[in-house]
Amino acid sequence: MEFAHKASAFNNWCENAEEDLSEPVHCVSLNEIRQLQKEHEAFLASMVGAQEDFNYLLALDQQIKALNVSSSPYTWLTVDVLGRIWKHLP
């Protein structure tokens, strides 16, 4: 159950990050550019936490596999799916 909860939260974070990073940027002043830079720096800082979350999911997955459980009845998300999403984040 914990894996399903954490995987869902991680997937939502990735989807939001992908939307934010692929959004067109239009600036008409240096102040707007500086603000975007600050927001991007904050995003980069949040990547550290997201990497820790992904590592935790990897550890949970290993624990689940050690119990010979093939799939979770609580989520369709797997470490493989989340890994592909994480790898392709812009």
BELZIDA-V189515 format. One record per pair of residues at least 12 apart in sequence whose C-alpha atoms are under 10 Angstrom apart, sorted by sequence separation. I is the first residue (numbers start at 0). J is the second residue. If there is no record, write none. Layout:
BEGIN
I & J
I & J
END
This chain:
BEGIN
60 & 77
61 & 78
60 & 78
20 & 39
59 & 78
19 & 39
57 & 77
58 & 78
56 & 77
57 & 78
20 & 42
56 & 78
57 & 79
19 & 42
54 & 78
57 & 81
53 & 78
56 & 81
57 & 82
16 & 42
56 & 82
53 & 81
16 & 45
53 & 82
16 & 46
53 & 85
12 & 45
13 & 46
50 & 85
13 & 49
49 & 85
12 & 49
9 & 49
9 & 50
9 & 52
10 & 53
8 & 52
9 & 53
6 & 52
5 & 52
6 & 53
9 & 56
5 & 53
6 & 55
5 & 55
6 & 56
5 & 56
2 & 55
3 & 56
2 & 56
5 & 59
1 & 56
2 & 57
2 & 58
2 & 59
1 & 59
2 & 60
2 & 63
10 & 76
7 & 74
17 & 84
21 & 88
3 & 71
6 & 74
7 & 75
13 & 81
17 & 85
20 & 88
21 & 89
2 & 71
3 & 72
4 & 73
6 & 75
7 & 76
20 & 89
3 & 73
4 & 74
6 & 76
10 & 80
14 & 84
17 & 87
18 & 88
0 & 71
2 & 73
3 & 74
6 & 77
10 & 81
13 & 84
14 & 85
17 & 88
18 & 89
0 & 72
1 & 73
2 & 74
3 & 75
6 & 78
9 & 81
13 & 85
16 & 88
17 & 89
0 & 73
3 & 76
16 & 89
0 & 74
2 & 76
3 & 77
6 & 80
7 & 81
10 & 84
13 & 87
14 & 88
2 & 77
6 & 81
9 & 84
10 & 85
13 & 88
2 & 78
9 & 85
END
